[in-house]
Amino acid sequence: MSPTTTSSISSDWPCQVKAPGSPDWERTAARWLRDLLPARYAGYSTLTRHPILLARHAQLQIQHEIRAVRVALQTCRAELPTLGVAETIIEGTIRLYAVELEQLDRLARAVRLITEALLAGSQPQRRRSRV
């Protein structure tokens, strides 16, 4: 079995992205990564033409989203009552943030896997310098 078969791919690998090494896999990776970013980024050709840049920006975007959700989760019990939000709504909001953190953690793992695969497939072997 070749290393690019589906059975060798991590369960964190997004199903929308073909296996590394398969025909057109980088295009499917780029499309998936683009979908993680705000729509306005689709107009930046530097990002859309270079999947590794797209992957890097997606990593940064998700890291910031994780931080934002953690802050929202940590502060909602103190801040939401002052805004007149009912306790039942606050509890639902806490559950929503917890689910979102799990989803963002999965996305972060998937982006890391794609980044690693892009790097493995695009970087030439570096020559060791002689000492």
Contact map, one row per residue, 1 for C-alpha under 8 A:
11101000000000000000000000000000000000000000000000000000000000000000000000000000000000000000000000000000000000000000000000000000000
11111000000000000000000000000000000000000000000000000000000000000000000000000000000000000000000000000000000000000000000000000000000
11111001000000000000000000000000000000000000000000000000000000000000000000000000000000000000000000000000000000000000000000000000000
01111101100000000011110000000000000000000000000000000000000000000000000000000000000000000000000000000000000000000000000000000000000
11111111100000000010000000000000000000000000000000000000000000000000000000000000000000000000000000000000000000000000000000000000000
00011111100000000010000000000000000000000000000000000000000000000000000000000000000000000000000000000000000000000000000000000000000
00001111100000000000000000000000000000000000000000000000000000000000000000000000000000000000000000000000000000000000000000000000000
00111111110000000000000000000000000000000000000000000000000000000000000000000000000000000000000000000000000000000000000000000000000
00011111111010000010000000000000000000000000000000000000000000000000000000000000000000000000000000000000000000000000000000000000000
00000001111110000000000000000000000000000000000000000000000000000000000000000000000000000000000000000000000000000000000000000000000
00000000111111000000000000000000000000000000000000000000000000000000000000000000000000000000000000000000000000000000000000000000000
00000000011111000000000000000000000000000000000000000000000000000000000000000000000000000000000000000000010011001000000000000000000
00000000111111101000000000000000000000000000000000000000000000000000000000000000000000000000000000000000000001001100000000000000000
00000000001111111000000000000000000000000000000000000000000000000000000000000000000000000000000000000000000001000000000000000000000
00000000000011111100000000000000000000000000000000000000000000000000000000000000000000000000000000000000000000000000000000000000000
00000000000001111100000000011001000000000000000000000000000000000000000000000000000000000000000000000000000000000000000000000000000
00000000000011111110000010011001000000000000000000000000000000000000000000000000000000000000000000000000000000000000000000000000000
00000000000000111111010111011000000000000000000000000000000000000000000000000000000000000000000000000000000000000000000000000000000
00011100100000001111110010000000000000000000000000000000000000000000000000000000000000000000000000000000000000000000000000000000000
00010000000000000111110011000000000000000000000000000000000000000000000000000000000000000000000000000000000000000000100000000000000
00010000000000000011111010000000000000000000000000000000000000000000000000000000000000000000000000000000000000000000000010000000000
00010000000000000111111110000000000000000000000000000000000000000000000000000000000000000000000000000000000000000000000000000000000
00000000000000000000111110000000000000000000000000000000000000000000000000000000000000000000000000000000000000000000000000000000000
00000000000000000100011111110000000000000000000000000000000000000000000000000000000000000000000000000000000000000000000000000000000
00000000000000001111111111111000000000000000000000000000000000000000000000000000000000000000000000000000000000000000000000000000000
00000000000000000101000111111100000000000000000000100000000000000000000000000000000000000000000000000000000000000000010000000000000
00000000000000000000000111111110000000000000000000000000000000000000000000000000000000000000000000000000000000000000000000000000000
00000000000000011100000111111111000000000000000000000000000000000000000000000000000000000000000000000000000000000000000000000000000
00000000000000011100000011111111100000000000000000100000000000000000000000000000000000000000000000000000000000000100000000000000000
00000000000000000000000001111111110000000000000100100110000000000000000000000000000000000000000000000000000000000000000000000000000
00000000000000000000000000111111111000000000000000000000000000000000000000000000000000000000000000000000000000000000000000000000000
00000000000000011000000000011111111100000000000000000000000000000000000000000000000000000000000000000000000000000000000000000000000
00000000000000000000000000001111111110000000000000000110010000000000000000000000000000000000000000000000000000100000000000000000000
00000000000000000000000000000111111110001100000100000100010000000000000000000000000000000000000000000000000000000000000000000000000
00000000000000000000000000000011111111100000000000000000000000000000000000000000000000000000000000000000000000000000000000000000000
00000000000000000000000000000001111111000000000000000000010000000000000000000000000000000000000000000000000000000000000000000000000
00000000000000000000000000000000111111101000000000000000010010000000000000000000000000000000000000000000000000000000000000000000000
00000000000000000000000000000000001111111100000000000000000000000000000000000000000000000000000000000000000000000000000000000000000
00000000000000000000000000000000001011111100000000000000000000000000000000000000000000000000000000000000000000000000000000000000000
00000000000000000000000000000000000001111111000000000000000000000000000000000000000000000000000000000000000000000000000000000000000
00000000000000000000000000000000010011111111001000000000000000000000000000000000000000000000000000000000000000000000000000000000000
00000000000000000000000000000000010001111111101100000000000000000000000000000000000000000000000000000000000000000000000000000000000
00000000000000000000000000000000000000011111100100000000000000000000000000000000000000000000000000000000000000000000000000000000000
00000000000000000000000000000000000000011111111100000000000000000000000000000000000000000000000000000000000000000000000000000000000
00000000000000000000000000000000000000000111111110000000000000000000000000000000000000000000000000000000000000000000000000000000000
00000000000000000000000000000000000000000001111111001000000000000000000000000000000000000000000000000000000000000000000000000000000
00000000000000000000000000000000000000001101111111101100000000000000000000000000000000000000000000000000000000000000000000000000000
00000000000000000000000000000100010000000111111111100100000000000000000000000000000000000000000000000000000000000000000000000000000
00000000000000000000000000000000000000000000111111100000000000000000000000000000000000000000000000000000000000000000000000000000000
00000000000000000000000000000000000000000000011111111100000000000000000000000000000000000000000000000000000000000000000000000000000
00000000000000000000000001001100000000000000001111111110000000000000000000000000000000000000000000000000000000000000010000000000000
00000000000000000000000000000000000000000000000001111111000000000000000000000000000000000000000000000000000000000010011000000000000
00000000000000000000000000000000000000000000011001111111100000000000000000000000000000000000000000000000000000000000000000000000000
00000000000000000000000000000100110000000000001101111111110000000000000000000000000000000000000000000000000000000000000000000000000
00000000000000000000000000000100100000000000000000111111111000000000000000000000000000000000000000000000000000100110000000000000000
00000000000000000000000000000000000000000000000000011111111100000000000000000000000000000000000000000000000000000010000000000000000
00000000000000000000000000000000000000000000000000001111111110000000000000000000000000000000000000000000000000000000000000000000000
00000000000000000000000000000000110110000000000000000111111111000000000000000000000000000000000000000000000000100000000000000000000
00000000000000000000000000000000000000000000000000000011111111100000000000000000000000000000000000000000000100110000000000000000000
00000000000000000000000000000000000000000000000000000001111111110000000000000000000000000000000000000000000000000000000000000000000
00000000000000000000000000000000000010000000000000000000111111111000000000000000000000000000000000000000000000000000000000000000000
00000000000000000000000000000000000000000000000000000000011111111100000000000000000000000000000000000001001100000000000000000000000
00000000000000000000000000000000000000000000000000000000001111111110000000000000000000000000000000000000000100000000000000000000000
00000000000000000000000000000000000000000000000000000000000111111111000000000000000000000000000000000000000000000000000000000000000
00000000000000000000000000000000000000000000000000000000000011111111100000000000000000000000000000000001000000000000000000000000000
00000000000000000000000000000000000000000000000000000000000001111111110000000000000000000000000000001001100000000000000000000000000
00000000000000000000000000000000000000000000000000000000000000111111111000000000000000000000000000000000000000000000000000000000000
00000000000000000000000000000000000000000000000000000000000000011111111100000000000000000000000000000000000000000000000000000000000
00000000000000000000000000000000000000000000000000000000000000001111111110000000000000000000000010011000000000000000000000000000000
00000000000000000000000000000000000000000000000000000000000000000111111111000000000000000000000010001000000000000000000000000000000
00000000000000000000000000000000000000000000000000000000000000000011111111100000000000000000000000000000000000000000000000000000000
00000000000000000000000000000000000000000000000000000000000000000001111111110000000000000000000010000000000000000000000000000000000
00000000000000000000000000000000000000000000000000000000000000000000111111111000000000000000010011000000000000000000000000000000000
00000000000000000000000000000000000000000000000000000000000000000000011111111000000000000000000000000000000000000000000000000000000
00000000000000000000000000000000000000000000000000000000000000000000001111111110000000000000000000000000000000000000000000000000000
00000000000000000000000000000000000000000000000000000000000000000000000111111111000000000100010000000000000000000000000000000000000
00000000000000000000000000000000000000000000000000000000000000000000000011111111100000000100000000000000000000000000000000000000000
00000000000000000000000000000000000000000000000000000000000000000000000000111111110000000000000000000000000000000000000000000000000
00000000000000000000000000000000000000000000000000000000000000000000000000111111111000000000000000000000000000000000000000000000000
00000000000000000000000000000000000000000000000000000000000000000000000000011111111110000100000000000000000000000000000000000000000
00000000000000000000000000000000000000000000000000000000000000000000000000001111111111100000000000000000000000000000000000000000000
00000000000000000000000000000000000000000000000000000000000000000000000000000111111110000000000000000000000000000000000000000000000
00000000000000000000000000000000000000000000000000000000000000000000000000000011111110000000000000000000000000000000000000000000000
00000000000000000000000000000000000000000000000000000000000000000000000000000001111111000000000000000000000000000000000000000000000
00000000000000000000000000000000000000000000000000000000000000000000000000000001111111101100000000000000000000000000000000000000000
00000000000000000000000000000000000000000000000000000000000000000000000000000000100111111100000000000000000000000000000000000000000
00000000000000000000000000000000000000000000000000000000000000000000000000000000100011111110000000000000000000000000000000000000000
00000000000000000000000000000000000000000000000000000000000000000000000000000000000001111111000000000000000000000000000000000000000
00000000000000000000000000000000000000000000000000000000000000000000000000000000000011111111100000000000000000000000000000000000000
00000000000000000000000000000000000000000000000000000000000000000000000000011001000011111111110000000000000000000000000000000000000
00000000000000000000000000000000000000000000000000000000000000000000000000000000000000111111111000000000000000000000000000000000000
00000000000000000000000000000000000000000000000000000000000000000000000000000000000000011111111100000000000000000000000000000000000
00000000000000000000000000000000000000000000000000000000000000000000000000000000000000001111111110000000000000000000000000000000000
00000000000000000000000000000000000000000000000000000000000000000000000010010000000000000111111111000000000000000000000000000000000
00000000000000000000000000000000000000000000000000000000000000000000000000000000000000000011111111100000000000000000000000000000000
00000000000000000000000000000000000000000000000000000000000000000000000000000000000000000001111111110000000000000000000000000000000
00000000000000000000000000000000000000000000000000000000000000000000110110000000000000000000111111111000000000000000000000000000000
00000000000000000000000000000000000000000000000000000000000000000000000010000000000000000000011111111100000000000000000000000000000
00000000000000000000000000000000000000000000000000000000000000000000000000000000000000000000001111111110000000000000000000000000000
00000000000000000000000000000000000000000000000000000000000000000000100000000000000000000000000111111111000000000000000000000000000
00000000000000000000000000000000000000000000000000000000000000000100110000000000000000000000000011111111100000000000000000000000000
00000000000000000000000000000000000000000000000000000000000000000000000000000000000000000000000001111111110000000000000000000000000
00000000000000000000000000000000000000000000000000000000000000000000000000000000000000000000000000111111111000000000000000000000000
00000000000000000000000000000000000000000000000000000000000001001100000000000000000000000000000000011111111100000000000000000000000
00000000000000000000000000000000000000000000000000000000000000000100000000000000000000000000000000001111111110000000000000000000000
00000000000100000000000000000000000000000000000000000000000000000000000000000000000000000000000000000111111111000000000000000000000
00000000000000000000000000000000000000000000000000000000000001000000000000000000000000000000000000000011111111100000000000000000000
00000000000000000000000000000000000000000000000000000000001001100000000000000000000000000000000000000001111111110000000000000000000
00000000000100000000000000000000000000000000000000000000000000000000000000000000000000000000000000000000111111111000000000000000000
00000000000111000000000000000000000000000000000000000000000000000000000000000000000000000000000000000000011111111100000000000000000
00000000000000000000000000000000100000000000000000000010011000000000000000000000000000000000000000000000001111111110000000000000000
00000000000000000000000000000000000000000000000000000000001000000000000000000000000000000000000000000000000111111111000000000000000
00000000000110000000000000000000000000000000000000000000000000000000000000000000000000000000000000000000000011111111100000000000000
00000000000010000000000000001000000000000000000000000010000000000000000000000000000000000000000000000000000001111111110000000000000
00000000000000000000000000000000000000000000000000010011000000000000000000000000000000000000000000000000000000111111111000000000000
00000000000000000000000000000000000000000000000000000000000000000000000000000000000000000000000000000000000000011111111100000000000
00000000000000000001000000000000000000000000000000000000000000000000000000000000000000000000000000000000000000001111111110000000000
00000000000000000000000001000000000000000000000000110000000000000000000000000000000000000000000000000000000000000111111111000000000
00000000000000000000000000000000000000000000000000010000000000000000000000000000000000000000000000000000000000000011111111100000000
00000000000000000000000000000000000000000000000000000000000000000000000000000000000000000000000000000000000000000001111111100000000
00000000000000000000100000000000000000000000000000000000000000000000000000000000000000000000000000000000000000000000111111100000000
00000000000000000000000000000000000000000000000000000000000000000000000000000000000000000000000000000000000000000000011111110000000
00000000000000000000000000000000000000000000000000000000000000000000000000000000000000000000000000000000000000000000001111111000000
00000000000000000000000000000000000000000000000000000000000000000000000000000000000000000000000000000000000000000000000001111100000
00000000000000000000000000000000000000000000000000000000000000000000000000000000000000000000000000000000000000000000000000111110000
00000000000000000000000000000000000000000000000000000000000000000000000000000000000000000000000000000000000000000000000000011111000
00000000000000000000000000000000000000000000000000000000000000000000000000000000000000000000000000000000000000000000000000001111100
00000000000000000000000000000000000000000000000000000000000000000000000000000000000000000000000000000000000000000000000000000111110
00000000000000000000000000000000000000000000000000000000000000000000000000000000000000000000000000000000000000000000000000000011111
00000000000000000000000000000000000000000000000000000000000000000000000000000000000000000000000000000000000000000000000000000001111
00000000000000000000000000000000000000000000000000000000000000000000000000000000000000000000000000000000000000000000000000000000111
